[in-house]
């Protein structure tokens, strides 16, 4: 029933900030090694001095960049004070932190509990750095995904749904719900004839309630998807329900013609009626935020073993 459109969920790429001294000659080689790894695992990598956006105060810019990052890699090889400030900001913002250093002695006591990657600046050392960073980043991303799924699951479990069961449509009082609809009525059904039935002669039929709701509420959208009366499956459905196939087809056609006549008075963005040629799995009505669904079948007598 919805317009055919293809929507692609926008993929959010993780961001990694690298905290390291800006102007040391070795920094460019180390950053390049890390950058190559991040590109392969589809993570955007940056350090503050290479970002396009710069604030008037560098400290504010650094803090903003850390907040926007999903992962922080810190190189503490030279005991640079700015790097340690950035580490503090990363920890304060609860960012996953990966420490790199050329020597064991470069890692201060307050970082000793963190697993760090030890590297050298020659070709083999940078290659090993890339390999270790890749492994650690993949672990961090996998852990972050598990935590995200856990949060979603907890949220889903915390949501409470109200489910009411009704013996039939009369007890559900669909007519009142149709009449009071504010934004949308969606109907998926095989047979439209029930809309015109008056179970209680003192009340309007469901179709009369729907028409009244549409006529008085210009914001209301009505969409109906029903079985094509001329479909090959119609006769089979009639026999399944115990009706003469020809009479069943005629009933569906008459009900559809009435609905179509009403729909032709409105633009399709307000009232839309469409046909399908196969059977749906159930009958469904959506009225604003409420959904009614029912399974239709013919009572059958079961024969036990003789």
C-alpha positions in Angstrom: 0.0 0.0 0.0 2.9 2.4 0.6 4.3 4.2 -2.4 7.2 2.2 -3.8 10.3 3.8 -2.7 13.7 2.6 -1.8 15.2 3.9 1.4 18.8 3.2 2.4 19.7 3.6 6.0 22.5 6.1 6.3 25.6 4.3 7.6 27.3 6.1 10.4 31.1 5.7 10.2 33.0 5.5 13.5 35.5 8.3 14.1 38.9 7.9 15.7 41.0 10.7 17.1 44.8 10.3 17.3 46.4 12.3 20.1 50.1 12.9 19.4 52.6 15.8 19.3 51.9 17.9 16.2 55.4 18.8 15.0 57.7 15.9 15.7 59.2 14.4 12.5 58.3 10.8 13.4 54.6 11.7 14.0 53.7 11.8 10.3 55.0 8.2 9.7 53.2 6.9 12.8 50.0 8.7 11.9 50.1 7.4 8.3 50.5 3.9 9.6 47.4 4.3 11.8 45.5 6.1 9.1 46.0 3.2 6.6 44.7 0.7 9.1 41.6 2.9 9.9 40.8 3.3 6.2 40.8 -0.5 5.8 38.4 -1.1 8.7 36.2 1.9 7.6 36.9 4.2 10.5 37.4 8.0 9.9 40.7 9.0 11.6 41.9 12.5 12.4 44.1 14.5 14.7 43.2 18.0 15.7 45.9 19.8 13.6 44.6 18.2 10.4 40.9 18.9 10.9 39.3 21.6 8.8 37.3 23.2 11.6 39.4 25.2 14.0 38.1 27.1 17.0 39.7 30.3 18.3 40.9 28.4 21.4 42.7 25.2 20.6 41.8 23.6 23.9 38.1 24.0 23.1 38.6 22.5 19.7 40.4 19.5 21.2 37.6 18.9 23.6 35.0 19.2 20.9 36.9 16.7 18.7 37.3 14.2 21.5 33.5 14.4 22.2 32.8 13.6 18.6 35.2 10.7 18.5 34.2 7.1 19.1 37.8 5.9 19.8 40.9 7.7 20.9 44.4 6.5 20.2 47.1 8.2 22.2 50.9 8.1 21.5 52.7 8.8 24.8 56.2 8.2 23.5 57.6 11.6 24.4 55.5 12.3 27.6 53.9 15.3 25.8 51.7 17.3 28.2 49.1 18.0 25.6 48.7 14.4 24.8 48.1 13.6 28.5 45.5 16.3 28.7 43.8 14.8 25.7 43.9 11.4 27.4 42.3 12.9 30.5 39.5 14.4 28.3 39.0 11.1 26.6 38.6 9.3 29.9 36.3 11.9 31.2 34.1 11.4 28.2 34.3 7.6 28.6 35.9 7.1 25.2 37.6 3.7 24.4 41.3 4.4 24.7 44.2 2.8 23.0 47.7 3.7 24.2 50.9 3.5 22.0 54.5 4.0 23.1 58.0 3.3 22.0 59.2 2.3 25.4 57.7 0.8 28.6 59.0 3.7 30.6 56.9 6.1 28.4 53.7 4.8 30.0 52.9 6.7 33.2 51.6 5.0 36.4 48.1 6.2 35.9 48.0 4.4 32.5 49.7 1.2 33.6 46.4 -0.7 33.8 45.8 -0.1 30.1 47.1 -2.6 27.5 49.4 -0.6 25.2 51.1 -1.2 21.9 54.8 -0.9 21.9 56.4 0.0 18.6 59.5 1.1 16.8 59.8 3.7 14.0 61.5 1.6 11.4 59.6 -0.1 8.6 59.1 -3.4 10.4 58.1 -1.6 13.6 55.5 0.5 11.9 54.1 -2.6 10.1 53.7 -4.3 13.5 52.1 -1.2 14.9 49.6 -1.3 12.1 48.8 -4.9 12.7 48.3 -4.5 16.4 46.2 -1.3 16.0 44.0 -3.2 13.6 43.4 -6.1 16.0 42.7 -3.7 18.9 40.4 -1.5 16.9 38.4 -4.5 15.7 38.0 -5.7 19.3 36.8 -2.2 20.4 34.3 -2.0 17.5 33.0 -5.5 18.3 32.6 -4.6 22.0 30.9 -1.3 21.1 28.4 -3.2 18.8 27.6 -5.7 21.6 27.1 -2.9 24.0 24.8 -1.1 21.5 22.8 -4.3 21.0 22.5 -4.8 24.7 21.2 -1.3 25.2 18.6 -1.8 22.4 17.5 -5.1 24.0 17.1 -3.5 27.4 15.1 -0.7 25.8 12.9 -3.1 24.0 12.3 -5.1 27.2 11.4 -2.0 29.0 8.6 -1.1 26.6 5.2 -2.2 27.7 2.5 -3.2 25.1 -1.2 -3.3 25.7 -2.9 -6.2 23.9 -6.7 -6.6 24.0 -8.4 -9.7 22.5 -12.0 -9.5 21.1 -14.3 -12.4 20.1 -15.3 -10.7 16.9 -15.5 -7.3 15.2 -18.7 -6.4 16.9 -17.2 -6.7 20.4 -14.1 -4.7 19.2 -16.5 -1.9 18.1 -14.4 -1.0 15.1 -17.1 1.5 13.9 -16.4 3.8 16.9 -12.6 3.6 16.3 -13.1 4.4 12.5 -15.4 7.3 13.4 -12.8 8.8 15.8 -9.7 8.3 13.6 -7.6 11.4 13.4 -4.8 10.7 10.9 -5.0 7.3 9.2 -7.1 4.3 8.5 -5.4 1.3 6.8 -7.4 -1.8 5.9 -6.0 -5.0 4.5 -8.8 -7.5 3.9 -10.0 -10.2 1.5 -13.6 -9.2 1.6 -15.1 -5.7 1.8 -18.7 -6.8 2.3 -18.4 -6.9 6.1 -17.9 -3.1 6.0 -21.6 -2.7 4.9 -23.0 -5.2 7.5 -25.1 -3.8 10.3 -24.7 -6.0 13.3 -26.6 -3.6 15.4 -29.4 -1.8 13.5 -29.2 1.1 15.9 -25.7 1.9 14.8 -24.0 2.9 11.6 -22.2 0.3 9.6 -18.4 0.4 9.7 -18.4 1.8 6.1 -20.8 4.6 7.1 -18.4 5.4 10.1 -15.4 5.5 7.7 -17.1 7.7 5.2 -18.3 10.1 8.0 -14.7 10.2 9.4 -13.2 11.0 6.0 -15.8 13.7 5.1 -15.4 15.6 8.4 -11.7 15.3 8.8 -9.6 16.6 5.9 -6.4 15.4 7.6 -7.5 11.8 7.6 -6.0 9.4 5.1 -7.8 6.2 4.1 -6.0 3.3 2.4 -7.6 0.0 1.5 -5.9 -3.1 0.0 -8.3 -5.9 -0.9 -8.6 -9.0 -3.0 -9.3 -8.5 -6.7 -12.9 -9.9 -7.3 -11.8 -11.1 -10.7 -8.7 -12.9 -9.4 -8.4 -16.6 -9.9 -7.9 -17.0 -6.2 -11.4 -15.5 -5.4 -13.3 -18.7 -6.4 -11.0 -20.8 -4.3 -11.4 -18.5 -1.3 -15.2 -18.7 -1.7 -15.2 -22.5 -1.7 -12.8 -22.4 1.3 -15.4 -20.4 3.3 -18.3 -22.5 2.1 -19.8 -20.0 -0.4 -20.8 -20.5 -4.0 -17.8 -19.2 -6.0 -19.9 -17.2 -8.4 -22.0 -15.5 -5.7 -18.9 -14.9 -3.6 -17.2 -13.1 -6.6 -20.3 -11.0 -7.2 -20.5 -9.9 -3.5 -16.8 -8.9 -3.5 -17.3 -6.9 -6.8 -20.4 -5.0 -5.5 -18.6 -4.1 -2.3 -15.5 -3.0 -4.2 -17.6 -0.9 -6.6 -19.2 1.0 -3.7 -15.8 1.7 -2.1 -14.3 2.7 -5.4 -17.1 5.1 -6.1 -16.5 6.8 -2.8 -12.7 6.9 -3.4 -13.1 8.5 -6.8 -14.3 11.6 -5.1 -11.0 12.2 -3.4 -7.4 12.5 -4.4 -5.3 9.4 -4.0 -3.2 11.0 -1.2 -6.4 11.0 0.9 -8.3 7.9 -0.2 -6.5 5.1 -2.0 -8.0 1.7 -2.9 -5.8 -1.0 -4.4 -6.3 -4.7 -5.4 -4.1 -7.7 -5.0 -4.3 -11.2 -6.6 -3.1 -13.4 -3.8 -4.3 -14.0 -0.3 -2.9 -12.1 2.7 -1.8 -13.9 5.8 -4.4 -12.1 7.9 -6.9 -9.3 8.0 -5.4 -6.1 9.5 -6.7 -2.7 10.3 -4.5 0.2 11.5 -6.3 3.2 13.0 -3.8 5.9 14.0 -1.5 4.2 16.5 -3.8 1.1 17.1 -3.5 -2.1 15.1 -6.2 -4.7 14.9 -5.4 -8.1 13.3 -7.5 -11.2 13.0 -7.2 -14.7 11.5 -10.2 -15.8 9.4 -11.0 -19.4 8.9 -14.0 -21.7 8.5 -14.8 -23.9 11.6 -14.0 -27.5 10.7 -15.0 -30.7 12.4 -12.1 -33.0 13.2 -12.4 -36.7 12.8 -10.5 -38.9 15.2 -9.2 -42.4 14.6 -11.9 -45.0 14.2 
